[in-house]
Amino acid sequence: MGYKALRSSRWNIRRFCTAVRRRIEDEGDWTYSSEWWGNESDGYTVLRSTSDKGNGVISVLGYPSSRPSRERWPEMERWLQQRFADIHPSYGANERFRVLGYQWRTLRFNDDTRQSTVKIMAACRESQPGSVCFMQQAHCLAIPYLKSMVSTGLATIASCNYDLLSTIHGKKTMNILCIGHGGGSLPLFLASKIQGAVVHIVEIDPLVISASVQAMGFPSFSVMTTSGDRALSKPDTINEVLWKGIHERLNLYESDAENFILENNNLYDMVFIDAYDGDDIFPRKLWDPDSPFVKALSDQLHPQHGTVVVNLHSDSEILNSVQPGSFFYPQLQPMGNYVSRIGRAYKDVLLGSGSSDLAYIVSVPWVCNSTLVVCRALGMGGRYYDRDLVLNTLITKSLEIEFVLNLPFPCFQYIKRDFMLID
């Protein structure tokens, strides 16, 4: 994390002070959560099956979405038509598309845990009205903890001496690993917003992968085989229209996270971990300091700016789940430090004793989650231990990122809440 960049960075916020940016509507704003938070009777079941990977019953439910309004559908139809014409210039101008509507799709484990929520668009070619395609809306992050992971992660790596601007514009490659897939909204958001992002996604459950592609509009061309080849030799026409320029940089692997890390020697600039199982538990082997996974992850994290971002259930959620007078409460009290224990484990293994490296935790607004960030920011001489300086630097960088990426949500509110350094 380069504090000198506050004075010398070519991203300096003064460059933007005379510009007026109209914030686009955030279709994933928490105010819309009432549209998809309901039970099965409020929506309808799109997919339902039993996992053989310990995740219990996996289902996808569909709910109506009020946004975008019908008045905006022709804009998307024109975009689809233009994309088709670009890919098939000889006859693309004669093809027309029709938007059929938008829906929320929620992935659930065991009917109780809302694992992931995405927004999809349904559309068809007018020449083939019976062939409906689903396109996940990459700009829409419906769950607040995803916005927290994006905001903190990108602000942190941008505060190192890492040239994020070149990566955003596709002039430099950023290697990203996402552990845990769900509906795929996080990797899809990263690949669509950052033109230089090459994203590896690891998901242990083939049923989750299938649900994300078939029912939640995730690009099918992203799916990889065990040999490391793409499951589809080439994308079909409609997938080219929807995803050309994005799906080539998404690589979705069916694998246990520990096995994937141990069997590969990739070097990652950023790692996002969101890997709760069907019992809503973060597997110990993914954070235990003595586990092969954490040790191998340390070897595959870039030594100068490597940044790991982890979604965790908050301590308060664990303690509030049991009444103070309960027999179990004394046994759960030590788990009240669960977030800080995991933070310390990652910091000790990934950062070691380097005094200039950074680890911190923030609380996520509106939900019972915390975001852990661990970053190898070498060469800054221990300045990180001034909390206010760290926080102000991150907020400044977040404003710059927000502007360049034209984000529909303010990053700073996901960085400043209960910000705490892990010393």
C-alpha positions as a Markdown table, in Angstrom:
| # | Residue | x | y | z |
|---|---|---|---|---|
| 1 | Met | 0.0 | 0.0 | 0.0 |
| 2 | Gly | 1.8 | 3.1 | -1.2 |
| 3 | Tyr | 1.0 | 6.2 | 0.8 |
| 4 | Lys | 3.3 | 8.2 | -1.3 |
| 5 | Ala | 0.9 | 7.7 | -4.1 |
| 6 | Leu | -1.4 | 10.2 | -2.4 |
| 7 | Arg | 0.9 | 12.9 | -3.6 |
| 8 | Ser | 2.3 | 11.5 | -6.8 |
| 9 | Ser | -0.1 | 9.0 | -8.2 |
| 10 | Arg | -1.4 | 9.7 | -11.7 |
| 11 | Trp | -4.8 | 8.6 | -10.3 |
| 12 | Asn | -4.9 | 11.7 | -8.1 |
| 13 | Ile | -8.4 | 12.6 | -7.3 |
| 14 | Arg | -7.7 | 16.3 | -8.3 |
| 15 | Arg | -7.9 | 15.0 | -11.9 |
| 16 | Phe | -11.6 | 14.4 | -11.4 |
| 17 | Cys | -12.7 | 17.3 | -9.3 |
| 18 | Thr | -13.9 | 19.4 | -12.2 |
| 19 | Ala | -15.9 | 16.5 | -13.7 |
| 20 | Val | -19.5 | 15.9 | -12.9 |
| 21 | Arg | -20.5 | 12.2 | -12.9 |
| 22 | Arg | -24.1 | 11.2 | -13.0 |
| 23 | Arg | -24.3 | 8.1 | -10.8 |
| 24 | Ile | -26.1 | 5.3 | -12.6 |
| 25 | Glu | -28.9 | 3.6 | -10.8 |
| 26 | Asp | -27.8 | 0.7 | -8.6 |
| 27 | Glu | -30.2 | -2.1 | -9.5 |
| 28 | Gly | -28.6 | -4.2 | -6.8 |
| 29 | Asp | -29.3 | -1.6 | -4.1 |
| 30 | Trp | -30.4 | -3.2 | -0.8 |
| 31 | Thr | -33.8 | -1.4 | -1.1 |
| 32 | Tyr | -34.7 | -3.9 | -3.7 |
| 33 | Ser | -33.9 | -6.9 | -1.5 |
| 34 | Ser | -37.6 | -7.2 | -0.6 |
| 35 | Glu | -38.2 | -8.4 | -4.2 |
| 36 | Trp | -36.0 | -11.5 | -3.7 |
| 37 | Trp | -35.8 | -12.1 | 0.0 |
| 38 | Gly | -39.2 | -14.0 | 0.2 |
| 39 | Asn | -39.9 | -17.6 | 0.5 |
| 40 | Glu | -40.8 | -20.2 | -2.1 |
| 41 | Ser | -44.4 | -19.1 | -2.2 |
| 42 | Asp | -43.4 | -15.6 | -3.2 |
| 43 | Gly | -41.5 | -16.9 | -6.3 |
| 44 | Tyr | -41.3 | -20.1 | -8.2 |
| 45 | Thr | -38.8 | -23.0 | -8.3 |
| 46 | Val | -36.5 | -22.9 | -11.4 |
| 47 | Leu | -34.3 | -25.8 | -10.4 |
| 48 | Arg | -34.2 | -28.2 | -7.4 |
| 49 | Ser | -31.8 | -31.1 | -6.8 |
| 50 | Thr | -29.8 | -32.8 | -4.1 |
| 51 | Ser | -26.0 | -32.3 | -4.0 |
| 52 | Asp | -23.6 | -35.2 | -3.5 |
| 53 | Lys | -21.0 | -32.8 | -2.2 |
| 54 | Gly | -22.5 | -32.2 | 1.2 |
| 55 | Asn | -24.5 | -29.1 | 0.3 |
| 56 | Gly | -27.9 | -30.7 | 0.8 |
| 57 | Val | -30.8 | -29.6 | -1.4 |
| 58 | Ile | -29.8 | -27.0 | -3.9 |
| 59 | Ser | -32.5 | -24.9 | -5.5 |
| 60 | Val | -32.9 | -21.8 | -7.6 |
| 61 | Leu | -35.9 | -19.6 | -7.1 |
| 62 | Gly | -37.1 | -16.9 | -9.4 |
| 63 | Tyr | -38.7 | -13.6 | -8.4 |
| 64 | Pro | -40.0 | -10.6 | -10.5 |
| 65 | Ser | -37.7 | -7.6 | -10.8 |
| 66 | Ser | -39.0 | -4.1 | -11.0 |
| 67 | Arg | -35.8 | -2.7 | -12.6 |
| 68 | Pro | -35.0 | -1.9 | -15.3 |
| 69 | Ser | -38.4 | -0.5 | -16.2 |
| 70 | Arg | -40.0 | -1.6 | -19.4 |
| 71 | Glu | -39.2 | 1.8 | -21.0 |
| 72 | Arg | -35.5 | 0.8 | -21.0 |
| 73 | Trp | -35.9 | -2.5 | -22.7 |
| 74 | Pro | -35.6 | -1.2 | -26.2 |
| 75 | Glu | -32.1 | 0.2 | -25.3 |
| 76 | Met | -31.0 | -3.4 | -24.5 |
| 77 | Glu | -32.6 | -4.7 | -27.7 |
| 78 | Arg | -30.7 | -2.3 | -29.8 |
| 79 | Trp | -27.5 | -3.3 | -27.9 |
| 80 | Leu | -28.1 | -6.9 | -28.7 |
| 81 | Gln | -28.8 | -6.2 | -32.3 |
| 82 | Gln | -25.6 | -4.2 | -32.7 |
| 83 | Arg | -23.5 | -6.9 | -31.0 |
| 84 | Phe | -25.0 | -9.5 | -33.4 |
| 85 | Ala | -24.3 | -7.2 | -36.4 |
| 86 | Asp | -20.7 | -6.8 | -35.2 |
| 87 | Ile | -20.2 | -10.6 | -35.1 |
| 88 | His | -22.2 | -11.4 | -38.3 |
| 89 | Pro | -21.8 | -8.3 | -40.4 |
| 90 | Ser | -23.1 | -10.0 | -43.6 |
| 91 | Tyr | -26.6 | -10.5 | -42.3 |
| 92 | Gly | -26.6 | -9.2 | -38.7 |
| 93 | Ala | -28.4 | -6.0 | -39.7 |
| 94 | Asn | -31.6 | -8.0 | -40.4 |
| 95 | Glu | -31.7 | -9.7 | -37.1 |
| 96 | Arg | -33.9 | -8.4 | -34.3 |
| 97 | Phe | -33.9 | -9.2 | -30.6 |
| 98 | Arg | -36.7 | -9.0 | -28.1 |
| 99 | Val | -36.3 | -8.6 | -24.4 |
| 100 | Leu | -38.8 | -10.8 | -22.5 |
| 101 | Gly | -38.2 | -9.5 | -19.0 |
| 102 | Tyr | -35.9 | -9.4 | -16.0 |
| 103 | Gln | -35.9 | -11.6 | -12.9 |
| 104 | Trp | -34.1 | -12.2 | -9.7 |
| 105 | Arg | -32.7 | -15.7 | -9.3 |
| 106 | Thr | -31.7 | -16.8 | -5.8 |
| 107 | Leu | -29.5 | -19.9 | -5.1 |
| 108 | Arg | -30.4 | -21.6 | -1.9 |
| 109 | Phe | -28.9 | -24.5 | 0.1 |
| 110 | Asn | -31.3 | -26.6 | 2.1 |
| 111 | Asp | -34.1 | -24.0 | 1.5 |
| 112 | Asp | -32.8 | -21.8 | 4.3 |
| 113 | Thr | -29.4 | -20.4 | 3.3 |
| 114 | Arg | -29.6 | -17.8 | 0.5 |
| 115 | Gln | -26.2 | -18.5 | -1.0 |
| 116 | Ser | -26.3 | -16.2 | -3.9 |
| 117 | Thr | -28.7 | -13.7 | -5.7 |
| 118 | Val | -28.3 | -12.4 | -9.3 |
| 119 | Lys | -30.4 | -10.6 | -11.8 |
| 120 | Ile | -31.0 | -12.1 | -15.2 |
| 121 | Met | -32.4 | -10.8 | -18.5 |
| 122 | Ala | -34.4 | -13.1 | -20.7 |
| 123 | Ala | -34.3 | -12.4 | -24.4 |
| 124 | Cys | -34.8 | -14.1 | -27.8 |
| 125 | Arg | -34.1 | -13.6 | -31.5 |
| 126 | Glu | -37.2 | -12.7 | -33.3 |
| 127 | Ser | -36.3 | -15.2 | -36.0 |
| 128 | Gln | -36.2 | -17.9 | -33.3 |
| 129 | Pro | -38.8 | -16.9 | -30.7 |
| 130 | Gly | -38.8 | -20.3 | -29.0 |
| 131 | Ser | -35.0 | -20.1 | -28.2 |
| 132 | Val | -34.8 | -18.1 | -25.0 |
| 133 | Cys | -31.4 | -17.1 | -23.6 |
| 134 | Phe | -30.6 | -15.8 | -20.1 |
| 135 | Met | -28.0 | -13.2 | -19.4 |
| 136 | Gln | -26.8 | -12.5 | -15.9 |
| 137 | Gln | -26.6 | -8.7 | -15.3 |
| 138 | Ala | -22.9 | -8.3 | -14.6 |
| 139 | His | -23.2 | -4.8 | -13.2 |
| 140 | Cys | -25.7 | -5.8 | -10.5 |
| 141 | Leu | -24.3 | -6.9 | -7.1 |
| 142 | Ala | -27.4 | -7.7 | -5.0 |
| 143 | Ile | -25.6 | -8.8 | -1.8 |
| 144 | Pro | -23.9 | -6.1 | 0.3 |
| 145 | Tyr | -20.9 | -8.3 | 1.2 |
| 146 | Leu | -20.0 | -8.6 | -2.5 |
| 147 | Lys | -19.8 | -4.8 | -2.8 |
| 148 | Ser | -17.7 | -4.8 | 0.4 |
| 149 | Met | -15.3 | -7.4 | -1.1 |
| 150 | Val | -15.0 | -5.5 | -4.3 |
| 151 | Ser | -14.6 | -2.1 | -2.7 |
| 152 | Thr | -12.0 | -3.1 | -0.1 |
| 153 | Gly | -10.0 | -5.4 | -2.4 |
| 154 | Leu | -9.7 | -3.0 | -5.3 |
| 155 | Ala | -9.0 | 0.0 | -3.0 |
| 156 | Thr | -6.3 | -2.0 | -1.2 |
| 157 | Ile | -4.4 | -3.3 | -4.2 |
| 158 | Ala | -4.6 | 0.2 | -5.8 |
| 159 | Ser | -3.0 | 1.6 | -2.7 |
| 160 | Cys | 0.1 | -0.6 | -3.3 |
| 161 | Asn | 2.3 | 0.4 | -6.2 |
| 162 | Tyr | 0.1 | -1.6 | -8.5 |
| 163 | Asp | -1.0 | -0.1 | -11.8 |
| 164 | Leu | -4.7 | -0.9 | -11.5 |
| 165 | Leu | -5.6 | 1.7 | -14.1 |
| 166 | Ser | -3.7 | -0.1 | -16.9 |
| 167 | Thr | -5.4 | -3.3 | -15.8 |
| 168 | Ile | -8.9 | -1.7 | -16.0 |
| 169 | His | -8.2 | -0.6 | -19.5 |
| 170 | Gly | -6.8 | -4.0 | -20.6 |
| 171 | Lys | -3.2 | -2.9 | -21.0 |
| 172 | Lys | -2.0 | -5.2 | -18.2 |
| 173 | Thr | -3.2 | -8.6 | -17.0 |
| 174 | Met | -4.5 | -9.1 | -13.5 |
| 175 | Asn | -4.7 | -12.7 | -12.4 |
| 176 | Ile | -7.6 | -13.3 | -10.0 |
| 177 | Leu | -8.7 | -16.4 | -8.1 |
| 178 | Cys | -12.2 | -16.8 | -6.8 |
| 179 | Ile | -12.8 | -19.6 | -4.4 |
| 180 | Gly | -16.5 | -20.4 | -4.2 |
| 181 | His | -18.7 | -19.7 | -7.1 |
| 182 | Gly | -22.4 | -19.5 | -6.1 |
| 183 | Gly | -24.3 | -17.8 | -8.9 |
| 184 | Gly | -21.0 | -16.2 | -10.2 |
| 185 | Ser | -21.8 | -12.6 | -9.7 |
| 186 | Leu | -18.5 | -11.6 | -8.2 |
| 187 | Pro | -16.2 | -13.1 | -10.9 |
| 188 | Leu | -18.5 | -11.9 | -13.7 |
| 189 | Phe | -18.5 | -8.3 | -12.2 |
| 190 | Leu | -14.7 | -8.3 | -12.0 |
| 191 | Ala | -14.2 | -9.6 | -15.6 |
| 192 | Ser | -16.8 | -7.2 | -17.0 |
| 193 | Lys | -15.4 | -4.1 | -15.2 |
| 194 | Ile | -11.7 | -4.9 | -15.5 |
| 195 | Gln | -10.7 | -5.6 | -19.1 |
| 196 | Gly | -7.3 | -7.1 | -18.1 |
| 197 | Ala | -8.8 | -9.5 | -15.5 |
| 198 | Val | -8.2 | -13.2 | -16.1 |
| 199 | Val | -10.4 | -15.0 | -13.5 |
| 200 | His | -10.0 | -18.5 | -12.3 |
| 201 | Ile | -13.0 | -19.8 | -10.3 |
| 202 | Val | -13.0 | -22.9 | -8.1 |
| 203 | Glu | -16.3 | -24.6 | -7.1 |
| 204 | Ile | -16.4 | -28.0 | -5.5 |
| 205 | Asp | -20.0 | -28.8 | -6.4 |
| 206 | Pro | -20.9 | -29.5 | -10.0 |
| 207 | Leu | -24.6 | -28.9 | -9.2 |
| 208 | Val | -23.8 | -25.3 | -8.2 |
| 209 | Ile | -21.9 | -24.9 | -11.5 |
| 210 | Ser | -24.8 | -26.3 | -13.5 |
| 211 | Ala | -27.3 | -24.1 | -11.6 |
| 212 | Ser | -25.3 | -20.9 | -12.3 |
| 213 | Val | -25.1 | -21.6 | -16.0 |
| 214 | Gln | -28.5 | -23.1 | -16.7 |
| 215 | Ala | -30.7 | -21.0 | -14.3 |
| 216 | Met | -28.6 | -17.9 | -13.4 |
| 217 | Gly | -27.3 | -16.8 | -16.7 |
| 218 | Phe | -23.6 | -17.3 | -16.1 |
| 219 | Pro | -21.5 | -17.7 | -19.4 |
| 220 | Ser | -21.4 | -21.4 | -20.4 |
| 221 | Phe | -18.1 | -21.0 | -22.3 |
| 222 | Ser | -16.3 | -20.4 | -18.9 |
| 223 | Val | -16.7 | -24.0 | -17.8 |
| 224 | Met | -13.4 | -25.9 | -17.8 |
| 225 | Thr | -12.6 | -29.7 | -17.9 |
| 226 | Thr | -10.3 | -31.5 | -15.5 |
| 227 | Ser | -7.7 | -31.5 | -18.2 |
| 228 | Gly | -7.7 | -27.7 | -18.2 |
| 229 | Asp | -9.5 | -27.3 | -21.6 |
| 230 | Arg | -12.8 | -25.6 | -22.1 |
| 231 | Ala | -15.8 | -27.9 | -21.9 |
| 232 | Leu | -17.2 | -26.2 | -25.1 |
| 233 | Ser | -14.8 | -26.1 | -28.0 |
| 234 | Lys | -16.3 | -22.8 | -29.2 |
| 235 | Pro | -19.2 | -20.6 | -28.0 |
| 236 | Asp | -22.4 | -20.6 | -29.9 |
| 237 | Thr | -23.7 | -17.4 | -31.7 |
| 238 | Ile | -25.9 | -16.2 | -28.8 |
| 239 | Asn | -23.1 | -16.6 | -26.3 |
| 240 | Glu | -20.8 | -14.6 | -28.5 |
| 241 | Val | -23.4 | -11.9 | -28.7 |
| 242 | Leu | -23.8 | -11.8 | -24.9 |
| 243 | Trp | -20.3 | -12.4 | -23.7 |
| 244 | Lys | -17.6 | -11.9 | -26.4 |
| 245 | Gly | -14.6 | -10.2 | -24.7 |
| 246 | Ile | -15.6 | -11.4 | -21.3 |
| 247 | His | -16.2 | -15.1 | -21.3 |
| 248 | Glu | -12.8 | -15.8 | -22.7 |
| 249 | Arg | -11.3 | -14.5 | -19.5 |
| 250 | Leu | -13.5 | -16.6 | -17.2 |
| 251 | Asn | -12.3 | -20.1 | -16.2 |
| 252 | Leu | -14.7 | -22.1 | -14.0 |
| 253 | Tyr | -13.2 | -25.2 | -12.5 |
| 254 | Glu | -15.0 | -28.0 | -10.7 |
| 255 | Ser | -12.5 | -28.8 | -7.9 |
| 256 | Asp | -11.8 | -28.8 | -4.2 |
| 257 | Ala | -10.1 | -25.5 | -3.3 |
| 258 | Glu | -7.3 | -27.2 | -1.5 |
| 259 | Asn | -6.6 | -29.7 | -4.3 |
| 260 | Phe | -6.7 | -26.9 | -6.9 |
| 261 | Ile | -4.1 | -24.8 | -5.0 |
| 262 | Leu | -1.9 | -27.8 | -4.3 |
| 263 | Glu | -1.9 | -29.0 | -7.9 |
| 264 | Asn | -1.2 | -25.6 | -9.6 |
| 265 | Asn | 1.6 | -23.1 | -9.5 |
| 266 | Asn | -0.3 | -20.0 | -10.7 |
| 267 | Leu | 0.7 | -16.6 | -9.3 |
| 268 | Tyr | -2.3 | -14.5 | -8.3 |
| 269 | Asp | -2.6 | -10.7 | -7.9 |
| 270 | Met | -5.9 | -11.0 | -6.0 |
| 271 | Val | -7.7 | -13.9 | -4.3 |
| 272 | Phe | -11.4 | -13.7 | -3.3 |
| 273 | Ile | -12.7 | -16.4 | -0.9 |
| 274 | Asp | -16.4 | -16.9 | -0.3 |
| 275 | Ala | -16.8 | -20.6 | 0.4 |
| 276 | Tyr | -19.5 | -21.5 | 2.9 |
| 277 | Asp | -20.9 | -25.0 | 2.6 |
| 278 | Gly | -24.5 | -26.3 | 2.8 |
| 279 | Asp | -24.4 | -26.0 | 6.6 |
| 280 | Asp | -23.4 | -22.4 | 6.2 |
| 281 | Ile | -19.9 | -23.2 | 7.7 |
| 282 | Phe | -16.6 | -21.8 | 6.4 |
| 283 | Pro | -14.4 | -25.0 | 6.2 |
| 284 | Arg | -11.6 | -25.0 | 8.7 |
| 285 | Lys | -9.1 | -26.3 | 6.2 |
| 286 | Leu | -9.5 | -23.0 | 4.3 |
| 287 | Trp | -8.2 | -20.9 | 7.2 |
| 288 | Asp | -6.4 | -23.1 | 9.6 |
| 289 | Pro | -2.8 | -21.7 | 9.8 |
| 290 | Asp | -1.4 | -25.3 | 9.7 |
| 291 | Ser | -3.5 | -26.4 | 6.7 |
| 292 | Pro | -1.9 | -27.3 | 3.4 |
| 293 | Phe | -4.3 | -24.9 | 1.7 |
| 294 | Val | -3.2 | -21.7 | 3.5 |
| 295 | Lys | 0.5 | -22.6 | 3.2 |
| 296 | Ala | 0.2 | -23.3 | -0.6 |
| 297 | Leu | -1.9 | -20.1 | -1.0 |
| 298 | Ser | 1.0 | -18.2 | 0.4 |
| 299 | Asp | 3.3 | -19.5 | -2.4 |
| 300 | Gln | 0.8 | -18.4 | -5.1 |
| 301 | Leu | 0.2 | -14.9 | -3.9 |
| 302 | His | 2.2 | -12.2 | -5.6 |
| 303 | Pro | 5.0 | -11.2 | -3.3 |
| 304 | Gln | 4.7 | -7.4 | -3.8 |
| 305 | His | 1.0 | -6.6 | -3.9 |
| 306 | Gly | -0.9 | -9.9 | -3.5 |
| 307 | Thr | -4.2 | -9.2 | -1.9 |
| 308 | Val | -6.6 | -11.8 | -0.3 |
| 309 | Val | -10.2 | -10.8 | 0.4 |
| 310 | Val | -12.4 | -13.2 | 2.5 |
| 311 | Asn | -16.1 | -13.1 | 3.3 |
| 312 | Leu | -16.9 | -14.1 | 6.9 |
| 313 | His | -20.0 | -14.3 | 9.1 |
| 314 | Ser | -19.6 | -11.7 | 11.8 |
| 315 | Asp | -18.9 | -12.5 | 15.4 |
| 316 | Ser | -22.2 | -10.9 | 16.5 |
| 317 | Glu | -24.2 | -13.4 | 14.4 |
| 318 | Ile | -22.5 | -16.3 | 16.1 |
| 319 | Leu | -23.1 | -15.1 | 19.6 |
| 320 | Asn | -26.7 | -13.8 | 18.9 |
| 321 | Ser | -27.8 | -17.2 | 17.6 |
| 322 | Val | -27.9 | -18.5 | 21.2 |
| 323 | Gln | -29.5 | -17.0 | 24.2 |
| 324 | Pro | -27.0 | -15.9 | 27.0 |
| 325 | Gly | -28.7 | -18.3 | 29.5 |
| 326 | Ser | -28.4 | -21.3 | 27.2 |
| 327 | Phe | -26.3 | -24.3 | 28.1 |
| 328 | Phe | -24.4 | -23.7 | 24.8 |
| 329 | Tyr | -23.6 | -20.0 | 25.3 |
| 330 | Pro | -20.4 | -20.5 | 27.4 |
| 331 | Gln | -19.2 | -22.9 | 24.7 |
| 332 | Leu | -19.9 | -20.4 | 21.9 |
| 333 | Gln | -18.3 | -17.4 | 23.6 |
| 334 | Pro | -14.8 | -18.2 | 22.5 |
| 335 | Met | -16.1 | -18.3 | 19.0 |
| 336 | Gly | -17.0 | -14.7 | 19.4 |
| 337 | Asn | -13.5 | -14.0 | 18.3 |
| 338 | Tyr | -13.9 | -16.2 | 15.2 |
| 339 | Val | -13.4 | -13.3 | 12.7 |
| 340 | Ser | -10.2 | -12.1 | 14.4 |
| 341 | Arg | -8.9 | -15.7 | 14.8 |
| 342 | Ile | -9.3 | -16.2 | 11.0 |
| 343 | Gly | -7.7 | -12.8 | 10.3 |
| 344 | Arg | -4.7 | -13.6 | 12.5 |
| 345 | Ala | -4.3 | -17.0 | 10.8 |
| 346 | Tyr | -4.2 | -15.5 | 7.3 |
| 347 | Lys | -2.0 | -12.6 | 8.4 |
| 348 | Asp | 0.5 | -14.9 | 10.1 |
| 349 | Val | 0.9 | -17.3 | 7.2 |
| 350 | Leu | 0.5 | -15.0 | 4.2 |
| 351 | Leu | 2.4 | -12.0 | 5.6 |
| 352 | Gly | 4.7 | -13.4 | 8.2 |
| 353 | Ser | 6.5 | -10.9 | 10.3 |
| 354 | Gly | 6.7 | -8.2 | 7.6 |
| 355 | Ser | 5.9 | -4.9 | 9.4 |
| 356 | Ser | 4.9 | -3.1 | 6.3 |
| 357 | Asp | 2.2 | -5.5 | 5.3 |
| 358 | Leu | -1.5 | -4.9 | 5.9 |
| 359 | Ala | -4.4 | -6.8 | 7.3 |
| 360 | Tyr | -7.8 | -5.4 | 8.4 |
| 361 | Ile | -11.4 | -6.2 | 8.9 |
| 362 | Val | -14.6 | -4.2 | 8.2 |
| 363 | Ser | -18.2 | -4.8 | 8.9 |
| 364 | Val | -20.7 | -5.1 | 6.0 |
| 365 | Pro | -23.7 | -2.8 | 6.1 |
| 366 | Trp | -27.2 | -4.4 | 6.4 |
| 367 | Val | -26.1 | -8.0 | 6.8 |
| 368 | Cys | -24.2 | -10.0 | 9.5 |
| 369 | Asn | -21.0 | -10.3 | 7.6 |
| 370 | Ser | -17.4 | -9.1 | 7.9 |
| 371 | Thr | -14.8 | -8.6 | 5.2 |
| 372 | Leu | -11.2 | -9.6 | 5.9 |
| 373 | Val | -8.4 | -8.1 | 3.7 |
| 374 | Val | -4.8 | -9.3 | 3.8 |
| 375 | Cys | -2.3 | -7.5 | 1.5 |
| 376 | Arg | 1.4 | -7.9 | 0.8 |
| 377 | Ala | 2.4 | -4.3 | 0.4 |
| 378 | Leu | 6.2 | -4.3 | 0.6 |
| 379 | Gly | 8.6 | -1.5 | 1.1 |
| 380 | Met | 6.4 | 1.0 | 3.0 |
| 381 | Gly | 8.2 | 0.8 | 6.3 |
| 382 | Gly | 5.4 | 0.0 | 8.7 |
| 383 | Arg | 3.2 | 3.0 | 8.1 |
| 384 | Tyr | 0.2 | 0.8 | 8.1 |
| 385 | Tyr | -0.1 | 0.8 | 11.8 |
| 386 | Asp | -1.5 | 4.4 | 11.7 |
| 387 | Arg | -5.2 | 3.5 | 11.5 |
| 388 | Asp | -6.4 | 6.9 | 10.3 |
| 389 | Leu | -3.8 | 7.1 | 7.6 |
| 390 | Val | -4.6 | 3.7 | 6.3 |
| 391 | Leu | -8.3 | 4.4 | 6.3 |
| 392 | Asn | -8.0 | 7.8 | 4.6 |
| 393 | Thr | -5.7 | 6.3 | 1.9 |
| 394 | Leu | -8.2 | 3.5 | 1.2 |
| 395 | Ile | -11.1 | 5.9 | 1.0 |
| 396 | Thr | -9.2 | 8.2 | -1.4 |
| 397 | Lys | -8.4 | 5.3 | -3.6 |
| 398 | Ser | -11.9 | 4.0 | -3.5 |
| 399 | Leu | -13.2 | 7.3 | -4.8 |
| 400 | Glu | -10.8 | 7.1 | -7.8 |
| 401 | Ile | -11.8 | 3.5 | -8.5 |
| 402 | Glu | -15.5 | 4.4 | -8.3 |
| 403 | Phe | -15.0 | 7.1 | -10.9 |
| 404 | Val | -12.9 | 5.1 | -13.3 |
| 405 | Leu | -15.2 | 2.0 | -13.2 |
| 406 | Asn | -18.3 | 4.1 | -13.1 |
| 407 | Leu | -19.7 | 2.1 | -10.2 |
| 408 | Pro | -23.3 | 2.4 | -9.3 |
| 409 | Phe | -22.5 | 2.3 | -5.5 |
| 410 | Pro | -20.2 | 4.3 | -3.2 |
| 411 | Cys | -17.2 | 2.2 | -2.2 |
| 412 | Phe | -16.3 | 4.3 | 0.9 |
| 413 | Gln | -19.3 | 3.2 | 2.9 |
| 414 | Tyr | -18.1 | -0.4 | 2.5 |
| 415 | Ile | -14.6 | 0.5 | 3.7 |
| 416 | Lys | -15.2 | 2.8 | 6.7 |
| 417 | Arg | -17.6 | 0.7 | 8.8 |
| 418 | Asp | -16.0 | -0.6 | 11.9 |
| 419 | Phe | -12.6 | -0.5 | 10.2 |
| 420 | Met | -10.1 | -2.4 | 12.4 |
| 421 | Leu | -6.4 | -3.2 | 11.7 |
| 422 | Ile | -5.1 | -6.6 | 12.7 |
| 423 | Asp | -1.9 | -5.9 | 14.4 |
